[in-house]
Amino acid sequence: MVWELDLTLDDIGLAVAGYYTSGGLGPDLLRADDFTDLVSETVEDVVEYARWFPAGTLVGRRLDHIRVHA
């Protein structure tokens, strides 16, 4: 869901890193540099995608496809 929150990019990065780590795709599996790049790219994507939708919109992502849910 798109939210309008007072977060920094670092805050979002911590959330993304936690998400990947809890899913088993953390820095212990990937090299540290690769994990950092993955988190950074994901943060950029999330922020860019969120700009297109008003707050409250429920969106999903599968690979490079974004879908608005009813």
N, CA, C and O atoms as a Tripos MOL2 file, in Angstrom:
@<TRIPOS>MOLECULE
protein
  280   279    70     0     0
PROTEIN
NO_CHARGES

@<TRIPOS>ATOM
      1 N           0.8430   -1.1690    0.0000 N.3       1 MET1
      2 CA          0.0000    0.0000    0.0000 C.3       1 MET1
      3 C           0.8910    1.2350    0.0000 C.2       1 MET1
      4 O           1.9070    1.2870    0.6930 O.2       1 MET1
      5 N           0.4960    2.2090   -0.7770 N.am      2 VAL2
      6 CA          1.2400    3.4600   -0.8250 C.3       2 VAL2
      7 C           0.8360    4.2840    0.3950 C.2       2 VAL2
      8 O          -0.3460    4.5300    0.6380 O.2       2 VAL2
      9 N           1.8350    4.6960    1.1460 N.am      3 TRP3
     10 CA          1.6170    5.5000    2.3450 C.3       3 TRP3
     11 C           2.3860    6.8050    2.2160 C.2       3 TRP3
     12 O           3.4200    6.8670    1.5520 O.2       3 TRP3
     13 N           1.8850    7.8150    2.8400 N.am      4 GLU4
     14 CA          2.5990    9.0810    2.9140 C.3       4 GLU4
     15 C           3.1700    9.1820    4.3230 C.2       4 GLU4
     16 O           2.4610    9.5400    5.2640 O.2       4 GLU4
     17 N           4.4460    8.8680    4.4630 N.am      5 LEU5
     18 CA          5.0980    8.8120    5.7640 C.3       5 LEU5
     19 C           6.3290    9.7010    5.7820 C.2       5 LEU5
     20 O           6.8900   10.0380    4.7390 O.2       5 LEU5
     21 N           6.7300   10.0660    6.9660 N.am      6 ASP6
     22 CA          7.9280   10.8750    7.1530 C.3       6 ASP6
     23 C           9.1080    9.9350    7.3830 C.2       6 ASP6
     24 O           9.5580    9.7560    8.5150 O.2       6 ASP6
     25 N           9.6030    9.3390    6.3030 N.am      7 LEU7
     26 CA         10.7270    8.4070    6.3710 C.3       7 LEU7
     27 C          11.8670    8.9120    5.5080 C.2       7 LEU7
     28 O          11.6560    9.5990    4.5080 O.2       7 LEU7
     29 N          13.0630    8.5640    5.9060 N.am      8 THR8
     30 CA         14.2280    8.8610    5.0750 C.3       8 THR8
     31 C          14.5050    7.6590    4.1820 C.2       8 THR8
     32 O          13.9450    6.5820    4.3870 O.2       8 THR8
     33 N          15.3620    7.8470    3.2000 N.am      9 LEU9
     34 CA         15.7670    6.7220    2.3610 C.3       9 LEU9
     35 C          16.4880    5.6610    3.1930 C.2       9 LEU9
     36 O          16.3830    4.4680    2.9070 O.2       9 LEU9
     37 N          17.2130    6.0920    4.2130 N.am     10 ASP10
     38 CA         17.8780    5.1350    5.1030 C.3      10 ASP10
     39 C          16.8550    4.2950    5.8680 C.2      10 ASP10
     40 O          17.0600    3.0960    6.0600 O.2      10 ASP10
     41 N          15.7580    4.9140    6.3030 N.am     11 ASP11
     42 CA         14.6930    4.1730    6.9870 C.3      11 ASP11
     43 C          14.1080    3.0980    6.0650 C.2      11 ASP11
     44 O          13.9000    1.9570    6.4760 O.2      11 ASP11
     45 N          13.8530    3.4800    4.8330 N.am     12 ILE12
     46 CA         13.3030    2.5320    3.8660 C.3      12 ILE12
     47 C          14.3190    1.4260    3.5860 C.2      12 ILE12
     48 O          13.9510    0.2580    3.4590 O.2      12 ILE12
     49 N          15.5830    1.7920    3.4920 N.am     13 GLY13
     50 CA         16.6370    0.8090    3.2680 C.3      13 GLY13
     51 C          16.7170   -0.2160    4.3870 C.2      13 GLY13
     52 O          16.9160   -1.4020    4.1260 O.2      13 GLY13
     53 N          16.5640    0.2260    5.6260 N.am     14 LEU14
     54 CA         16.5660   -0.7140    6.7520 C.3      14 LEU14
     55 C          15.3910   -1.6740    6.6600 C.2      14 LEU14
     56 O          15.5370   -2.8650    6.9350 O.2      14 LEU14
     57 N          14.2280   -1.1630    6.2760 N.am     15 ALA15
     58 CA         13.0500   -2.0240    6.1360 C.3      15 ALA15
     59 C          13.2490   -3.0440    5.0120 C.2      15 ALA15
     60 O          12.9120   -4.2170    5.1710 O.2      15 ALA15
     61 N          13.7890   -2.6050    3.8910 N.am     16 VAL16
     62 CA         14.0290   -3.5010    2.7600 C.3      16 VAL16
     63 C          15.0730   -4.5500    3.1290 C.2      16 VAL16
     64 O          14.8970   -5.7310    2.8280 O.2      16 VAL16
     65 N          16.1480   -4.1330    3.7710 N.am     17 ALA17
     66 CA         17.1890   -5.0840    4.1910 C.3      17 ALA17
     67 C          16.6090   -6.1310    5.1420 C.2      17 ALA17
     68 O          16.9220   -7.3160    5.0330 O.2      17 ALA17
     69 N          15.7670   -5.6920    6.0710 N.am     18 GLY18
     70 CA         15.1250   -6.6200    6.9870 C.3      18 GLY18
     71 C          14.2060   -7.5930    6.2740 C.2      18 GLY18
     72 O          14.1500   -8.7730    6.6200 O.2      18 GLY18
     73 N          13.4860   -7.0980    5.2770 N.am     19 TYR19
     74 CA         12.5880   -7.9360    4.4910 C.3      19 TYR19
     75 C          13.3830   -9.0260    3.7760 C.2      19 TYR19
     76 O          13.0440  -10.2060    3.8610 O.2      19 TYR19
     77 N          14.4390   -8.6260    3.0740 N.am     20 TYR20
     78 CA         15.2450   -9.6170    2.3540 C.3      20 TYR20
     79 C          15.9070  -10.6060    3.3160 C.2      20 TYR20
     80 O          15.9370  -11.8070    3.0500 O.2      20 TYR20
     81 N          16.4260  -10.1110    4.4080 N.am     21 THR21
     82 CA         17.1010  -10.9820    5.3800 C.3      21 THR21
     83 C          16.1180  -11.9770    5.9840 C.2      21 THR21
     84 O          16.4400  -13.1580    6.1200 O.2      21 THR21
     85 N          14.9290  -11.5160    6.3460 N.am     22 SER22
     86 CA         13.9490  -12.4290    6.9400 C.3      22 SER22
     87 C          13.4630  -13.4690    5.9400 C.2      22 SER22
     88 O          13.0070  -14.5430    6.3310 O.2      22 SER22
     89 N          13.5570  -13.1570    4.6650 N.am     23 GLY23
     90 CA         13.1770  -14.1010    3.6180 C.3      23 GLY23
     91 C          14.3080  -15.0290    3.2110 C.2      23 GLY23
     92 O          14.1460  -15.8400    2.2990 O.2      23 GLY23
     93 N          15.4540  -14.9190    3.8770 N.am     24 GLY24
     94 CA         16.5810  -15.8020    3.5910 C.3      24 GLY24
     95 C          17.5220  -15.2990    2.5210 C.2      24 GLY24
     96 O          18.3900  -16.0460    2.0690 O.2      24 GLY24
     97 N          17.3760  -14.0610    2.1040 N.am     25 LEU25
     98 CA         18.2300  -13.5030    1.0530 C.3      25 LEU25
     99 C          19.0770  -12.3820    1.6300 C.2      25 LEU25
    100 O          19.1430  -11.2870    1.0710 O.2      25 LEU25
    101 N          19.7180  -12.6620    2.7410 N.am     26 GLY26
    102 CA         20.4970  -11.6530    3.4400 C.3      26 GLY26
    103 C          21.9530  -11.6390    3.0470 C.2      26 GLY26
    104 O          22.3720  -12.3660    2.1460 O.2      26 GLY26
    105 N          22.7290  -10.8030    3.7290 N.am     27 PRO27
    106 CA         24.1560  -10.6800    3.4000 C.3      27 PRO27
    107 C          24.9500  -11.9470    3.7050 C.2      27 PRO27
    108 O          26.0820  -12.0910    3.2440 O.2      27 PRO27
    109 N          24.3640  -12.8770    4.4860 N.am     28 ASP28
    110 CA         25.0620  -14.1390    4.7340 C.3      28 ASP28
    111 C          24.9810  -15.0590    3.5190 C.2      28 ASP28
    112 O          25.8160  -15.9490    3.3590 O.2      28 ASP28
    113 N          23.9750  -14.8480    2.6580 N.am     29 LEU29
    114 CA         23.8380  -15.6470    1.4440 C.3      29 LEU29
    115 C          24.5220  -14.9630    0.2620 C.2      29 LEU29
    116 O          25.2300  -15.6030   -0.5150 O.2      29 LEU29
    117 N          24.3040  -13.6660    0.1390 N.am     30 LEU30
    118 CA         24.9230  -12.8760   -0.9240 C.3      30 LEU30
    119 C          26.2000  -12.2360   -0.4010 C.2      30 LEU30
    120 O          26.3740  -12.0890    0.8080 O.2      30 LEU30
    121 N          27.0760  -11.8630   -1.2900 N.am     31 ARG31
    122 CA         28.2240  -11.0700   -0.8520 C.3      31 ARG31
    123 C          27.7050   -9.7390   -0.3270 C.2      31 ARG31
    124 O          26.6630   -9.2590   -0.7730 O.2      31 ARG31
    125 N          28.4170   -9.1460    0.6070 N.am     32 ALA32
    126 CA         27.9720   -7.8950    1.2350 C.3      32 ALA32
    127 C          27.7150   -6.8070    0.1940 C.2      32 ALA32
    128 O          26.7220   -6.0860    0.2870 O.2      32 ALA32
    129 N          28.5970   -6.6830   -0.7910 N.am     33 ASP33
    130 CA         28.4150   -5.6590   -1.8290 C.3      33 ASP33
    131 C          27.1690   -5.9260   -2.6660 C.2      33 ASP33
    132 O          26.4380   -4.9980   -3.0110 O.2      33 ASP33
    133 N          26.9270   -7.1950   -2.9910 N.am     34 ASP34
    134 CA         25.7460   -7.5490   -3.7740 C.3      34 ASP34
    135 C          24.4660   -7.2770   -2.9830 C.2      34 ASP34
    136 O          23.4750   -6.8080   -3.5420 O.2      34 ASP34
    137 N          24.4900   -7.5700   -1.6930 N.am     35 PHE35
    138 CA         23.3240   -7.3120   -0.8500 C.3      35 PHE35
    139 C          23.0500   -5.8140   -0.7690 C.2      35 PHE35
    140 O          21.9020   -5.3820   -0.8800 O.2      35 PHE35
    141 N          24.0920   -5.0310   -0.5770 N.am     36 THR36
    142 CA         23.9440   -3.5780   -0.5190 C.3      36 THR36
    143 C          23.3710   -3.0410   -1.8200 C.2      36 THR36
    144 O          22.4950   -2.1760   -1.8070 O.2      36 THR36
    145 N          23.8610   -3.5510   -2.9430 N.am     37 ASP37
    146 CA         23.3440   -3.1250   -4.2520 C.3      37 ASP37
    147 C          21.8770   -3.5100   -4.4140 C.2      37 ASP37
    148 O          21.0830   -2.7130   -4.9130 O.2      37 ASP37
    149 N          21.5100   -4.7150   -4.0030 N.am     38 LEU38
    150 CA         20.1300   -5.1760   -4.1010 C.3      38 LEU38
    151 C          19.1960   -4.2860   -3.2930 C.2      38 LEU38
    152 O          18.1380   -3.8830   -3.7770 O.2      38 LEU38
    153 N          19.5890   -3.9830   -2.0670 N.am     39 VAL39
    154 CA         18.7800   -3.1210   -1.2040 C.3      39 VAL39
    155 C          18.6500   -1.7320   -1.8160 C.2      39 VAL39
    156 O          17.5540   -1.1740   -1.8610 O.2      39 VAL39
    157 N          19.7450   -1.1770   -2.2830 N.am     40 SER40
    158 CA         19.7410    0.1590   -2.8720 C.3      40 SER40
    159 C          18.8340    0.2290   -4.1030 C.2      40 SER40
    160 O          18.0520    1.1690   -4.2490 O.2      40 SER40
    161 N          18.9410   -0.7590   -4.9790 N.am     41 GLU41
    162 CA         18.1140   -0.7970   -6.1830 C.3      41 GLU41
    163 C          16.6370   -0.9400   -5.8290 C.2      41 GLU41
    164 O          15.7810   -0.3220   -6.4620 O.2      41 GLU41
    165 N          16.3440   -1.7430   -4.8330 N.am     42 THR42
    166 CA         14.9550   -1.9390   -4.4230 C.3      42 THR42
    167 C          14.3770   -0.6600   -3.8450 C.2      42 THR42
    168 O          13.2340   -0.3120   -4.1390 O.2      42 THR42
    169 N          15.1460    0.0450   -3.0300 N.am     43 VAL43
    170 CA         14.6790    1.3130   -2.4630 C.3      43 VAL43
    171 C          14.3720    2.2970   -3.5890 C.2      43 VAL43
    172 O          13.3290    2.9510   -3.5730 O.2      43 VAL43
    173 N          15.2590    2.4040   -4.5510 N.am     44 GLU44
    174 CA         15.0360    3.3100   -5.6820 C.3      44 GLU44
    175 C          13.7540    2.9460   -6.4250 C.2      44 GLU44
    176 O          12.9660    3.8230   -6.7790 O.2      44 GLU44
    177 N          13.5480    1.6470   -6.6590 N.am     45 ASP45
    178 CA         12.3480    1.1930   -7.3680 C.3      45 ASP45
    179 C          11.0800    1.5060   -6.5810 C.2      45 ASP45
    180 O          10.1140    2.0270   -7.1390 O.2      45 ASP45
    181 N          11.0820    1.1940   -5.3010 N.am     46 VAL46
    182 CA          9.8970    1.4050   -4.4660 C.3      46 VAL46
    183 C           9.5160    2.8840   -4.4290 C.2      46 VAL46
    184 O           8.3440    3.2330   -4.5690 O.2      46 VAL46
    185 N          10.4970    3.7390   -4.2410 N.am     47 VAL47
    186 CA         10.2280    5.1790   -4.1890 C.3      47 VAL47
    187 C           9.7150    5.6710   -5.5370 C.2      47 VAL47
    188 O           8.7770    6.4660   -5.5900 O.2      47 VAL47
    189 N          10.3140    5.2110   -6.6140 N.am     48 GLU48
    190 CA          9.8760    5.6420   -7.9470 C.3      48 GLU48
    191 C           8.4650    5.1530   -8.2450 C.2      48 GLU48
    192 O           7.6410    5.9260   -8.7340 O.2      48 GLU48
    193 N           8.1700    3.8930   -7.9630 N.am     49 TYR49
    194 CA          6.8260    3.3610   -8.2240 C.3      49 TYR49
    195 C           5.7840    4.0840   -7.3810 C.2      49 TYR49
    196 O           4.6950    4.3860   -7.8690 O.2      49 TYR49
    197 N           6.1000    4.3610   -6.1390 N.am     50 ALA50
    198 CA          5.1290    4.9930   -5.2300 C.3      50 ALA50
    199 C           4.7540    6.3980   -5.6880 C.2      50 ALA50
    200 O           3.6600    6.8750   -5.3850 O.2      50 ALA50
    201 N           5.6300    7.0510   -6.3970 N.am     51 ARG51
    202 CA          5.3530    8.4240   -6.8640 C.3      51 ARG51
    203 C           4.1880    8.4880   -7.8470 C.2      51 ARG51
    204 O           3.5660    9.5380   -8.0090 O.2      51 ARG51
    205 N           3.8940    7.3760   -8.4960 N.am     52 TRP52
    206 CA          2.8580    7.3510   -9.5240 C.3      52 TRP52
    207 C           1.4530    7.1560   -8.9630 C.2      52 TRP52
    208 O           0.4720    7.3420   -9.6830 O.2      52 TRP52
    209 N           1.3410    6.7830   -7.6820 N.am     53 PHE53
    210 CA          0.0430    6.4250   -7.1220 C.3      53 PHE53
    211 C          -0.2820    7.2800   -5.9030 C.2      53 PHE53
    212 O           0.6110    7.6280   -5.1310 O.2      53 PHE53
    213 N          -1.5580    7.6190   -5.7280 N.am     54 PRO54
    214 CA         -1.9310    8.3840   -4.5330 C.3      54 PRO54
    215 C          -1.8620    7.5180   -3.2810 C.2      54 PRO54
    216 O          -1.9530    6.2920   -3.3540 O.2      54 PRO54
    217 N          -1.7020    8.1630   -2.1430 N.am     55 ALA55
    218 CA         -1.6720    7.4410   -0.8690 C.3      55 ALA55
    219 C          -2.9490    6.6220   -0.7400 C.2      55 ALA55
    220 O          -4.0380    7.0770   -1.0890 O.2      55 ALA55
    221 N          -2.7910    5.4010   -0.2290 N.am     56 GLY56
    222 CA         -3.9220    4.5060   -0.0410 C.3      56 GLY56
    223 C          -4.0820    3.4850   -1.1510 C.2      56 GLY56
    224 O          -4.8620    2.5430   -1.0110 O.2      56 GLY56
    225 N          -3.3580    3.6520   -2.2560 N.am     57 THR57
    226 CA         -3.4530    2.7050   -3.3620 C.3      57 THR57
    227 C          -2.7190    1.4230   -3.0000 C.2      57 THR57
    228 O          -1.5910    1.4570   -2.5080 O.2      57 THR57
    229 N          -3.3670    0.2960   -3.2480 N.am     58 LEU58
    230 CA         -2.7590   -1.0110   -2.9890 C.3      58 LEU58
    231 C          -2.1420   -1.5010   -4.2900 C.2      58 LEU58
    232 O          -2.8480   -1.7250   -5.2730 O.2      58 LEU58
    233 N          -0.8350   -1.6650   -4.2950 N.am     59 VAL59
    234 CA         -0.1300   -2.1020   -5.5000 C.3      59 VAL59
    235 C           0.6690   -3.3560   -5.1980 C.2      59 VAL59
    236 O           1.0590   -3.6160   -4.0600 O.2      59 VAL59
    237 N           0.8970   -4.1150   -6.2430 N.am     60 GLY60
    238 CA          1.7310   -5.3010   -6.1260 C.3      60 GLY60
    239 C           2.7960   -5.2680   -7.1940 C.2      60 GLY60
    240 O           2.6550   -4.5960   -8.2160 O.2      60 GLY60
    241 N           3.8500   -5.9910   -6.9500 N.am     61 ARG61
    242 CA          4.9550   -6.0280   -7.9110 C.3      61 ARG61
    243 C           5.3560   -7.4750   -8.1250 C.2      61 ARG61
    244 O           5.5230   -8.2390   -7.1740 O.2      61 ARG61
    245 N           5.5060   -7.8360   -9.3820 N.am     62 ARG62
    246 CA          6.0450   -9.1430   -9.7400 C.3      62 ARG62
    247 C           7.0800   -8.8870  -10.8230 C.2      62 ARG62
    248 O           6.7530   -8.4910  -11.9420 O.2      62 ARG62
    249 N           8.3270   -9.1210  -10.4650 N.am     63 LEU63
    250 CA          9.4500   -8.7880  -11.3440 C.3      63 LEU63
    251 C           9.3750   -7.3020  -11.6880 C.2      63 LEU63
    252 O           9.4500   -6.4620  -10.7910 O.2      63 LEU63
    253 N           9.2290   -6.9660  -12.9580 N.am     64 ASP64
    254 CA          9.1810   -5.5550  -13.3580 C.3      64 ASP64
    255 C           7.7660   -5.0760  -13.6510 C.2      64 ASP64
    256 O           7.5860   -4.0200  -14.2580 O.2      64 ASP64
    257 N           6.7700   -5.8280  -13.2330 N.am     65 HIS65
    258 CA          5.3760   -5.4740  -13.5110 C.3      65 HIS65
    259 C           4.7000   -4.9840  -12.2450 C.2      65 HIS65
    260 O           4.7700   -5.6310  -11.2000 O.2      65 HIS65
    261 N           4.0500   -3.8430  -12.3440 N.am     66 ILE66
    262 CA          3.3160   -3.2490  -11.2240 C.3      66 ILE66
    263 C           1.8330   -3.3980  -11.5210 C.2      66 ILE66
    264 O           1.3800   -3.1420  -12.6370 O.2      66 ILE66
    265 N           1.0890   -3.8130  -10.5140 N.am     67 ARG67
    266 CA         -0.3570   -4.0270  -10.6690 C.3      67 ARG67
    267 C          -1.0950   -3.3500   -9.5250 C.2      67 ARG67
    268 O          -0.7260   -3.5010   -8.3600 O.2      67 ARG67
    269 N          -2.1370   -2.6040   -9.8640 N.am     68 VAL68
    270 CA         -2.9830   -1.9760   -8.8570 C.3      68 VAL68
    271 C          -4.0610   -2.9760   -8.4790 C.2      68 VAL68
    272 O          -4.7400   -3.5270   -9.3450 O.2      68 VAL68
    273 N          -4.2140   -3.2080   -7.1790 N.am     69 HIS69
    274 CA         -5.2380   -4.1160   -6.6740 C.3      69 HIS69
    275 C          -6.4760   -3.3260   -6.3040 C.2      69 HIS69
    276 O          -6.3910   -2.1990   -5.8150 O.2      69 HIS69
    277 N          -7.6280   -3.9320   -6.5450 N.am     70 ALA70
    278 CA         -8.8940   -3.2880   -6.2070 C.3      70 ALA70
    279 C          -9.1300   -3.3090   -4.7110 C.2      70 ALA70
    280 O         -10.1510   -2.8090   -4.2400 O.2      70 ALA70
@<TRIPOS>BOND
     1     1     2 1
     2     2     3 1
     3     3     4 2
     4     3     5 am
     5     5     6 1
     6     6     7 1
     7     7     8 2
     8     7     9 am
     9     9    10 1
    10    10    11 1
    11    11    12 2
    12    11    13 am
    13    13    14 1
    14    14    15 1
    15    15    16 2
    16    15    17 am
    17    17    18 1
    18    18    19 1
    19    19    20 2
    20    19    21 am
    21    21    22 1
    22    22    23 1
    23    23    24 2
    24    23    25 am
    25    25    26 1
    26    26    27 1
    27    27    28 2
    28    27    29 am
    29    29    30 1
    30    30    31 1
    31    31    32 2
    32    31    33 am
    33    33    34 1
    34    34    35 1
    35    35    36 2
    36    35    37 am
    37    37    38 1
    38    38    39 1
    39    39    40 2
    40    39    41 am
    41    41    42 1
    42    42    43 1
    43    43    44 2
    44    43    45 am
    45    45    46 1
    46    46    47 1
    47    47    48 2
    48    47    49 am
    49    49    50 1
    50    50    51 1
    51    51    52 2
    52    51    53 am
    53    53    54 1
    54    54    55 1
    55    55    56 2
    56    55    57 am
    57    57    58 1
    58    58    59 1
    59    59    60 2
    60    59    61 am
    61    61    62 1
    62    62    63 1
    63    63    64 2
    64    63    65 am
    65    65    66 1
    66    66    67 1
    67    67    68 2
    68    67    69 am
    69    69    70 1
    70    70    71 1
    71    71    72 2
    72    71    73 am
    73    73    74 1
    74    74    75 1
    75    75    76 2
    76    75    77 am
    77    77    78 1
    78    78    79 1
    79    79    80 2
    80    79    81 am
    81    81    82 1
    82    82    83 1
    83    83    84 2
    84    83    85 am
    85    85    86 1
    86    86    87 1
    87    87    88 2
    88    87    89 am
    89    89    90 1
    90    90    91 1
    91    91    92 2
    92    91    93 am
    93    93    94 1
    94    94    95 1
    95    95    96 2
    96    95    97 am
    97    97    98 1
    98    98    99 1
    99    99   100 2
   100    99   101 am
   101   101   102 1
   102   102   103 1
   103   103   104 2
   104   103   105 am
   105   105   106 1
   106   106   107 1
   107   107   108 2
   108   107   109 am
   109   109   110 1
   110   110   111 1
   111   111   112 2
   112   111   113 am
   113   113   114 1
   114   114   115 1
   115   115   116 2
   116   115   117 am
   117   117   118 1
   118   118   119 1
   119   119   120 2
   120   119   121 am
   121   121   122 1
   122   122   123 1
   123   123   124 2
   124   123   125 am
   125   125   126 1
   126   126   127 1
   127   127   128 2
   128   127   129 am
   129   129   130 1
   130   130   131 1
   131   131   132 2
   132   131   133 am
   133   133   134 1
   134   134   135 1
   135   135   136 2
   136   135   137 am
   137   137   138 1
   138   138   139 1
   139   139   140 2
   140   139   141 am
   141   141   142 1
   142   142   143 1
   143   143   144 2
   144   143   145 am
   145   145   146 1
   146   146   147 1
   147   147   148 2
   148   147   149 am
   149   149   150 1
   150   150   151 1
   151   151   152 2
   152   151   153 am
   153   153   154 1
   154   154   155 1
   155   155   156 2
   156   155   157 am
   157   157   158 1
   158   158   159 1
   159   159   160 2
   160   159   161 am
   161   161   162 1
   162   162   163 1
   163   163   164 2
   164   163   165 am
   165   165   166 1
   166   166   167 1
   167   167   168 2
   168   167   169 am
   169   169   170 1
   170   170   171 1
   171   171   172 2
   172   171   173 am
   173   173   174 1
   174   174   175 1
   175   175   176 2
   176   175   177 am
   177   177   178 1
   178   178   179 1
   179   179   180 2
   180   179   181 am
   181   181   182 1
   182   182   183 1
   183   183   184 2
   184   183   185 am
   185   185   186 1
   186   186   187 1
   187   187   188 2
   188   187   189 am
   189   189   190 1
   190   190   191 1
   191   191   192 2
   192   191   193 am
   193   193   194 1
   194   194   195 1
   195   195   196 2
   196   195   197 am
   197   197   198 1
   198   198   199 1
   199   199   200 2
   200   199   201 am
   201   201   202 1
   202   202   203 1
   203   203   204 2
   204   203   205 am
   205   205   206 1
   206   206   207 1
   207   207   208 2
   208   207   209 am
   209   209   210 1
   210   210   211 1
   211   211   212 2
   212   211   213 am
   213   213   214 1
   214   214   215 1
   215   215   216 2
   216   215   217 am
   217   217   218 1
   218   218   219 1
   219   219   220 2
   220   219   221 am
   221   221   222 1
   222   222   223 1
   223   223   224 2
   224   223   225 am
   225   225   226 1
   226   226   227 1
   227   227   228 2
   228   227   229 am
   229   229   230 1
   230   230   231 1
   231   231   232 2
   232   231   233 am
   233   233   234 1
   234   234   235 1
   235   235   236 2
   236   235   237 am
   237   237   238 1
   238   238   239 1
   239   239   240 2
   240   239   241 am
   241   241   242 1
   242   242   243 1
   243   243   244 2
   244   243   245 am
   245   245   246 1
   246   246   247 1
   247   247   248 2
   248   247   249 am
   249   249   250 1
   250   250   251 1
   251   251   252 2
   252   251   253 am
   253   253   254 1
   254   254   255 1
   255   255   256 2
   256   255   257 am
   257   257   258 1
   258   258   259 1
   259   259   260 2
   260   259   261 am
   261   261   262 1
   262   262   263 1
   263   263   264 2
   264   263   265 am
   265   265   266 1
   266   266   267 1
   267   267   268 2
   268   267   269 am
   269   269   270 1
   270   270   271 1
   271   271   272 2
   272   271   273 am
   273   273   274 1
   274   274   275 1
   275   275   276 2
   276   275   277 am
   277   277   278 1
   278   278   279 1
   279   279   280 2
@<TRIPOS>SUBSTRUCTURE
     1 MET1         2 RESIDUE 1 A MET
     2 VAL2         6 RESIDUE 1 A VAL
     3 TRP3        10 RESIDUE 1 A TRP
     4 GLU4        14 RESIDUE 1 A GLU
     5 LEU5        18 RESIDUE 1 A LEU
     6 ASP6        22 RESIDUE 1 A ASP
     7 LEU7        26 RESIDUE 1 A LEU
     8 THR8        30 RESIDUE 1 A THR
     9 LEU9        34 RESIDUE 1 A LEU
    10 ASP10       38 RESIDUE 1 A ASP
    11 ASP11       42 RESIDUE 1 A ASP
    12 ILE12       46 RESIDUE 1 A ILE
    13 GLY13       50 RESIDUE 1 A GLY
    14 LEU14       54 RESIDUE 1 A LEU
    15 ALA15       58 RESIDUE 1 A ALA
    16 VAL16       62 RESIDUE 1 A VAL
    17 ALA17       66 RESIDUE 1 A ALA
    18 GLY18       70 RESIDUE 1 A GLY
    19 TYR19       74 RESIDUE 1 A TYR
    20 TYR20       78 RESIDUE 1 A TYR
    21 THR21       82 RESIDUE 1 A THR
    22 SER22       86 RESIDUE 1 A SER
    23 GLY23       90 RESIDUE 1 A GLY
    24 GLY24       94 RESIDUE 1 A GLY
    25 LEU25       98 RESIDUE 1 A LEU
    26 GLY26      102 RESIDUE 1 A GLY
    27 PRO27      106 RESIDUE 1 A PRO
    28 ASP28      110 RESIDUE 1 A ASP
    29 LEU29      114 RESIDUE 1 A LEU
    30 LEU30      118 RESIDUE 1 A LEU
    31 ARG31      122 RESIDUE 1 A ARG
    32 ALA32      126 RESIDUE 1 A ALA
    33 ASP33      130 RESIDUE 1 A ASP
    34 ASP34      134 RESIDUE 1 A ASP
    35 PHE35      138 RESIDUE 1 A PHE
    36 THR36      142 RESIDUE 1 A THR
    37 ASP37      146 RESIDUE 1 A ASP
    38 LEU38      150 RESIDUE 1 A LEU
    39 VAL39      154 RESIDUE 1 A VAL
    40 SER40      158 RESIDUE 1 A SER
    41 GLU41      162 RESIDUE 1 A GLU
    42 THR42      166 RESIDUE 1 A THR
    43 VAL43      170 RESIDUE 1 A VAL
    44 GLU44      174 RESIDUE 1 A GLU
    45 ASP45      178 RESIDUE 1 A ASP
    46 VAL46      182 RESIDUE 1 A VAL
    47 VAL47      186 RESIDUE 1 A VAL
    48 GLU48      190 RESIDUE 1 A GLU
    49 TYR49      194 RESIDUE 1 A TYR
    50 ALA50      198 RESIDUE 1 A ALA
    51 ARG51      202 RESIDUE 1 A ARG
    52 TRP52      206 RESIDUE 1 A TRP
    53 PHE53      210 RESIDUE 1 A PHE
    54 PRO54      214 RESIDUE 1 A PRO
    55 ALA55      218 RESIDUE 1 A ALA
    56 GLY56      222 RESIDUE 1 A GLY
    57 THR57      226 RESIDUE 1 A THR
    58 LEU58      230 RESIDUE 1 A LEU
    59 VAL59      234 RESIDUE 1 A VAL
    60 GLY60      238 RESIDUE 1 A GLY
    61 ARG61      242 RESIDUE 1 A ARG
    62 ARG62      246 RESIDUE 1 A ARG
    63 LEU63      250 RESIDUE 1 A LEU
    64 ASP64      254 RESIDUE 1 A ASP
    65 HIS65      258 RESIDUE 1 A HIS
    66 ILE66      262 RESIDUE 1 A ILE
    67 ARG67      266 RESIDUE 1 A ARG
    68 VAL68      270 RESIDUE 1 A VAL
    69 HIS69      274 RESIDUE 1 A HIS
    70 ALA70      278 RESIDUE 1 A ALA
